[in-house]
Amino acid sequence: GVPVVTMTGDLHVTRTSASILTGLKLADWVADSPENFVEICNAKAEDTDSLRSFRHSMRQRMQGTSLGDAKLFCGHLSTLLRDTWKQYCMDQEAQRSQSIDAKAQSHVDEDVKKILDGFPKSAHPMGVLASLTSALIAFNPETEDVDSEEEMYNAIVTLMGKFPVLVSWALRKKQGYALDYGDDSLGYVENIAKLLFKKPSADYKQNNIVTDALDKLLILHADHEQNCSTSTVRIVGSSHAGLFASISAGISALWGPLHGGANQAVLEMLEAIKEDGGDTKKYMAKAKDKEDPFRLMGFGHRVYKNFDPRAKIIKVAAEEVLADLGLKDPILDIAKGLAEEALSDEYFVKRKLYPNVDFYSGIIYRALGIPTEMFTVMFALGRLPGWIAQWREMRLNKEPIGRPRQIYTGENLREFKKVEDR
């Protein structure tokens, strides 16, 4: 009989301009002349990544399909891709609009500086950031009506605009530097880099390798599951608390060493190894010894049971930053030594205990001169868009207040005892 294609699930279309337009062009080509389907299925993948991806998808889904069905399928695919392209353009325009609105909200009220002045230099930057974020409620009371989509949007762009400034202020307060408001002519990440790294006594010069590494770190640290801090944002927001209060709670949750403090713990471990002579082999042996309390930080992941896919990207960025800056730092040498040994040690390979994103991000932040206490603050900066998206989704869906289920595990029936007999 005539072979028929069975469609199971939606065709995955990567929403980038290159892949959408490439797919649209090929779908139209096949729909116009079904004989072209044979050429697509048999063509050698010798051109762009998006074209290879599209051809692979076509071959996987349509191998052995009749030409008539191929034409019908590609007609539907063409319609799908046109709709996707239209939505992509709308999303791009919305992003440009949001970026403009966020920049317009980047100015932080001068009175916030008075709150910052109340903190000693010894204050942990995460405590400072959580407090300043919460303080935004007092300075922006009109953005707290969670039932108004307009006010919800205003709260979002206000926080996206002001948060990088608050992050930089937490750092510059600790360094004793003058506070800065940034530069609206720069892109989001470029502005963050200038806020963080501009020295009072020198002109700021952008380093593209550093900016690119910072961009990747913020993307790879983005919220991507219902972890501790994300769940905290949702639970607090479920009571109809405003965005600033909810994000402030998320920052506090992220502060814990079992969550966002992981990359800080990596550097503290490296410092301890250095103080003990810098013998990486000794500490690798300690990590394998079940009787030894030492724990190798920055290796393995609770969710990524194999290699952390984010680590593959950030490892390259770390190597580029170290090569560009030409740093000579024993801590960084120890880190590289531990990573190389773990990747070749049978014990770690068998248990899939590979360096994770926290390990390499800590190396980059140290190379950039960011203090260890600021690592989790940078983590919060990356998590911010995802936290906001979770809070917004919950409000738009009119979700009820969060009430986590509790299961009683105590005794059932007990005889009553008087207080004096207990």
RAVENSUL-V129223 format. One record per backbone hydrogen bond with DSSP energy under -1.0 kcal/mol. CO is the residue of the C=O (numbers start at 0). NH is the residue of the N-H. E is the energy in kcal/mol with one decimal. If there is no record, write none. Layout:
BEGIN
CO;NH;E  CO;NH;E
END
This chain:
BEGIN
2;65;-1.3  13;15;-2.1  15;19;-2.4  16;20;-2.3  17;21;-2.3  18;22;-2.5  19;23;-2.6  20;24;-2.3  21;25;-2.2  22;26;-2.7  23;27;-2.3  24;28;-1.8  25;29;-2.4  26;30;-2.6  27;31;-2.2  28;32;-1.5  32;35;-2.4  33;36;-1.8  35;39;-2.3  36;40;-2.5  37;41;-1.7  38;42;-1.4  43;45;-1.8  47;51;-2.5  48;52;-2.6  49;53;-2.2  50;54;-2.6  51;55;-2.5  52;56;-2.3  53;57;-2.5  54;58;-2.8  55;59;-2.7  56;60;-2.0  57;61;-2.2  58;62;-1.4  61;64;-2.4  65;69;-2.2  66;70;-2.3  67;71;-2.2  68;72;-3.1  69;73;-2.6  70;74;-1.7  71;75;-1.9  72;76;-2.7  73;77;-2.5  74;78;-1.7  75;79;-2.6  76;80;-2.9  77;81;-2.2  78;82;-2.3  79;83;-2.5  80;84;-2.8  81;85;-2.4  82;86;-2.4  83;87;-2.6  84;88;-2.5  85;89;-2.0  86;90;-2.7  87;91;-2.5  88;92;-2.1  89;93;-2.4  90;94;-2.6  91;95;-2.2  92;96;-2.2  93;97;-2.7  94;98;-2.5  95;99;-2.1  96;100;-2.4  97;101;-2.7  98;102;-2.2  99;103;-1.8  102;105;-1.4  108;111;-1.9  109;112;-1.2  110;114;-1.1  111;115;-2.2  112;116;-2.6  115;118;-1.7  119;122;-1.8  123;127;-1.9  124;128;-2.9  125;129;-2.5  126;130;-1.8  127;131;-2.7  128;132;-2.4  129;133;-2.0  130;134;-2.0  133;136;-1.6  134;138;-1.2  135;139;-1.5  139;142;-1.7  140;143;-1.1  143;145;-1.1  144;147;-1.4  147;151;-2.3  148;152;-2.4  149;153;-2.3  150;154;-2.3  151;155;-1.9  152;156;-2.5  153;157;-2.0  154;158;-2.3  155;159;-2.7  156;160;-1.9  157;161;-2.3  158;162;-2.8  161;165;-2.3  162;166;-2.6  163;167;-2.3  164;168;-2.3  165;169;-2.1  166;170;-1.5  167;171;-3.1  168;172;-2.4  169;173;-1.1  170;174;-1.9  171;175;-1.3  171;176;-2.1  182;185;-1.7  186;190;-2.6  187;191;-1.8  188;192;-2.5  189;193;-2.0  190;194;-2.6  191;195;-2.2  192;196;-2.7  193;197;-1.8  198;201;-1.3  206;210;-2.7  207;211;-2.5  208;212;-2.1  209;213;-2.5  210;214;-2.4  211;215;-2.2  212;216;-2.3  213;217;-2.3  214;218;-1.9  215;219;-3.0  216;220;-1.8  218;221;-1.3  224;226;-1.9  226;230;-2.7  227;231;-1.8  228;232;-2.3  229;233;-2.1  230;234;-2.7  231;235;-2.7  232;236;-2.4  233;237;-1.9  235;238;-1.2  236;239;-2.1  241;245;-2.0  242;246;-2.8  243;247;-2.2  244;248;-1.9  245;249;-1.9  246;250;-2.4  247;251;-1.8  248;252;-2.1  249;253;-2.3  250;254;-1.2  255;258;-1.8  255;260;-2.0  258;261;-1.2  260;264;-2.3  261;265;-1.6  262;266;-1.6  263;267;-2.1  264;268;-2.1  265;269;-2.3  266;270;-2.4  267;271;-1.9  268;272;-2.2  269;273;-2.3  270;274;-2.4  271;275;-1.2  272;277;-3.0  273;276;-1.8  277;279;-1.1  278;282;-1.3  279;283;-2.1  280;284;-2.0  281;285;-1.9  282;286;-2.0  283;287;-1.2  288;291;-1.5  297;355;-2.5  302;304;-1.3  307;310;-1.1  309;313;-2.3  310;314;-2.2  312;316;-1.6  313;317;-2.5  314;318;-2.1  315;319;-2.2  316;320;-2.4  317;321;-2.5  318;322;-2.2  319;323;-2.3  320;324;-2.7  321;325;-1.5  328;332;-1.9  329;333;-2.3  330;334;-2.1  331;335;-2.4  332;336;-2.2  333;337;-2.5  334;338;-2.3  335;339;-2.3  336;340;-2.2  337;341;-2.5  338;342;-2.0  340;344;-1.3  344;348;-2.7  345;349;-2.7  346;350;-1.2  347;352;-2.9  348;351;-1.0  351;353;-1.3  353;299;-3.0  355;359;-1.5  356;360;-2.4  357;361;-1.7  358;362;-1.3  359;363;-2.1  360;364;-2.8  361;365;-2.1  362;366;-2.3  363;367;-2.1  364;369;-2.5  365;368;-1.5  370;373;-1.8  371;374;-1.6  373;377;-2.1  374;378;-1.8  375;379;-2.2  376;380;-1.8  377;381;-1.7  378;382;-2.1  379;383;-1.5  382;386;-2.4  383;387;-2.6  384;388;-2.2  385;389;-2.3  386;390;-2.5  387;391;-2.9  388;392;-2.6  389;393;-2.0  390;394;-1.8  391;395;-2.7  392;396;-2.1  393;398;-2.1  394;397;-1.1  417;420;-1.5  418;421;-1.2
END
